[in-house]
Amino acid sequence: MSDFGLIPVIQSLRPRQWTKNLILFAGLIFSQHTTDAALFWRATAGGLLFCLLSGVVYIFNDIKDVEHDRRHPVKRERPIASGRLAVRTAEIVALALALVALGGALLLGLRFAVIAALFLLLNVAYTHVLKRLVILDVVGIAIGFVLRAVASVEVLRGAAEHIPLSNWLILCTFLLALFLGFAKRRAEYMHVLPAGLETRPSLRFYNELTLNLLIGGTFALTITAYTLYTVSAGTVAQFNTWRLALTVPFVVWGLGRYLVLIFKDGQGGRPHEVLLTDIWIQMAVLGWIVTACLVIGLHK
């Protein structure tokens, strides 16, 4: 029996997956404005609005896949699939939150609002089309992360027009998202598909060798792109130091640890859960943040 309650709505928004929106602070860190209170709160507001938009996307996805989810041993417990949240109610909630999020984005700047709207439209396209297409399903996810990265700069530009948008930020974000996306597909291919469970249509067009090659390739490209970024002439000139390269070992450590989880421990199906539960990856992320902030902050 369906009902309208706060708990089912919050569960449908999937707050545990909102860690993906931490990238909304990338612009703040790399623009060397981590101590600027006004810009910090703009980045925080932008992150919260993207959390709302992400939640709206999850609700739309659950509505679209409600019949599929009801046949799944785990997903059938989701509020909409289980009937604890009526589809009609979920539609109203999602529409209301989308309007609130886009309205809030507009207050932070027109360009930021445009990026937020594109993010929402991309995810609607993903829900209805892209997730059924091999390779493009992961590319669609990666573009979503690129839009988040661009938004992390545009939300600051509403108050500080001089902040640049780095091509390196776009490239590294895209490659990292591809790596995580293909790792997620491998986990699903190795554990979900063999179990005979209902799963995403595109998964049947993958195979283990292809996924291993894609994971290895995007891992190498991500490390290479980030390393080149830290030692490029533009980066050295911007930060007045070569020491941003000191953050590279933390990137290698974090992504390498994730490879171990993928291939040795059979994890990787839920990157956001790994970030919340794996102490080694948490230490790598913390080490990267502290080192990056120290290097950037000391060389303003």
N, C-alpha and C positions, 0 to 999 in steps of 0.2 A: 504493500500500500504506500503510495507516494505522500509526501508531506513537504511543507516548506519550513525548513529549519536552518538556522545559521550553520550548524555543523556540516550537513550535507553540502551546502553551498561552498564552504571553505575547503572541504575535501575535494570537491570538483575543480577548484582552482589550483590544486596540487602545489601548495606552497613549498614542499620539499624540493621541487624542481626549479625554484626561483633563483637558486645559486647561479644559474646560467646568466642572470642579469647583472652579476658583479662586474661584467665587462663594461658597464656604464660608467665605471670609475677609471677606465683606461685613459680617457682623454685628460682627466684631472691629473693623473700621475705623470704622464709623458709631456704634459704642457708645463710642468714645473710649478703647479699652483696648488700643491697638496695642503699648504698652510693658509690658503685664501678661504676664509669662512664662507663668504658669499657664494663662491664657485663650488665649494664642497656641498653646500645645501642644494644648489642647482643640480649637481650630479646625483645627489641622494634622491631628490624629487623625480628626476628623470628615471632613475633606477626603479623607484616605486611604481611609476606609471607604466614602465615596461613589464613589471611584475603583474600588474592588473591586466595588461594586454595579453601576456602569456596565459594568465588564468582564463581569459575570454576564449583564447584559442583552444585550450584544453576542453572547455565546455562544448564549444562547437564540434570538436573532434569526437567527444563522447556522444553527442547527439547524433552525428553522422554514422557512428559505428555501433550504435546501441544494440542492434540485433546481433552483430558479430560478437560484441563483448559479452552478451548473455550466454554465449556458448563457450566462453573461455573460463577455465577453472579459477583464474585470479581476477581478471577484469570484470567478471560478473558481479563482484562485490562493490564495484564503483557505485556511487550514489544514483546515477541516472540508470545504469544497467540493472541495478537491484530494485529500482522503483522507489527508493527513498527520496528521490528528487524527480518530480514530474518533468517530462520533456518540455511541456509548455512553460512551466515555471523557469526551467533552466534557460530557455530561449529569452525570456524577459530579463532575467538576471544578466545574461551575457550581453544583450543589447544595451542595457542600462550602464553596465560597467565599461563597455566599449565607448559609449558617449562621454562618460565621465573621464576616462583615460585620454581620449582624443581632445576633449575640451581642456583638460589640464595641460596637455602637451602644447596646445596652441598658446596658452599663457606663458610658456617658457620659450616661445619663438616659433615663427612660421616654418622655418626649415626643419626644426626638430619635429614639429607636428606632421610635416610631410613624410619624414622618415618613419614616424610612428604609424602613420596610415599605410605606408608601403609595407611595413612589417606585418600589419594585420592582413592586408590583401594577399601578401605572399603566403601566409599561413593558411588562408582560406583556399588558395590555389593548391597548396600542398595537401590539405585535407581531402579535396575533391579530385585532384588529378596527379600531382607530382609523386605522391607516396606509392603510386601504383607502377611507376616507371623505374626500371633498374638504372643505377648510377644517378639519374636525375633526382631520385628520392633523397640521396645524401647531399647532392649539390644544392638542392632547395634548402635543406637544413643549414648548410654552410653559409648560404647567402643571408639567411636570417641572422646569423651571428655577425656577418659583415655589417648588416644594417644596425645592429646593436652597437658595434664599434664606431660607425659613423655617427650614430646618435650620441655617443659619449663625448664627441667633439662639438656637435651642433648644439647640444644643450648648454655648453659653456659659451659658445659664440653669441648666444642671445644677450650675454652681458660683457663679453670680451671678444670683439670681432677679430682681433689679431691672432688668435690661436689657430695654428695651421692643422690641416687634415693630412696625416702622413700616409703615403702609399704603402709604406712598410707595415703600418698598422692593419690596413686592409688585407694585404697579402698574407701576413702571419696569421691573422684571425681566420681567413678562409682556409688555409692549409691545416691549421690546428683543428678546425671544425670538421674538415674532411677526415682527418685521422680518427677523431672520436666517433664520427658517424659510421665509418667503415668498421671500426672496432665493435660498435653496437650491433651492426648487421651480422658480424661474425658470431657474436655471442648468441644471437637469435637463431642463426643458421645451424649452429652446433648443438643447441640445447632445446630450442622451441620447435623447430621443424621436425627433428627426428622423433619427438614425442607425439607427433600427430596432432598438435594443437592448432587451432585456428590462428592464423598469423597474417602479416601484411602480404599483399599479393606480389610485390616486387621481390620478395625473399626467394621465391622459387627460381628466379633467373640468375641467382648467384651460385657460386660453388666455393669450396674451401680454398682451393689454390688461388683463385682470382682475388678473394678477400684478403688472403695472406699477402699477396703481391701489392694490393692497394694499400694495406695497412703499413707494410714496410716502406713503400714508396713515399707515402704522405708523412710518415715519421721522419724519414731522411730529409725530405723537402722542408718540413717545418723547422727542424734543427738548423738546417743550412740557411734558410731565409732569416731566421731570428739572429743567427750568428753574424751574417752579413750586415744585417741592420745595425747591430751594436757597434760594428767597426767601420761602418761606412763614413765617408768624409762628412756628409751632411749631419749625421748623428753626433760625431765627434765635435763638429762646429757648434751644433745646437746646445749640447750639454757641456762643452768646453772640457771634455775629458774622454779618454778611451775606456774608462773603467766600467761602463755599462756592460762590457763584455764579461765582467765578473758574475753577471746574472746567468750566463749561459749554462754553467754546471747545474744550476737548479732546474733549468728547463730540461736538460738531458736526464737528470735524476727523476723528475716527475713523470716525464713521458716514458722513460725506461721502466720505471716501476709499473706504469700502466700496462706496458707490454708484458711484463711478468704476470700481472693479474689476468691478462687476456689469454696468454698461451699456456701458462703453467697452472693457474688456479681456475680457469674457465669463467672468469668474471668479465666485466666490460659491458654488459647489457644495459646498465644504468649508470652512466658516468657521474650524474649528480649524486647518486648514492655512494659511489666510490669516494668522491670528494668529501662527503660527510662522515665516512666511516673508516677510511684508510689513513692511519697515522703517518705513514711514510710520505704519502702524497700531500697530506696536510703540512708536514714539515717542509717539503720542497716548495710548496706554494708560499708558506710563511717566509721561508728563506729568500725566495725571489722578491717578495713584496718589500721586506726589510732592506735587502741589498739595493734594490732599485730606488727606493725612497732615499736611502742614505747617499747613494751616488748622485742622483739627480738633485737632491736637496742641498748637498754640499757644494755643488758646482753651478749654482744659479748665476 
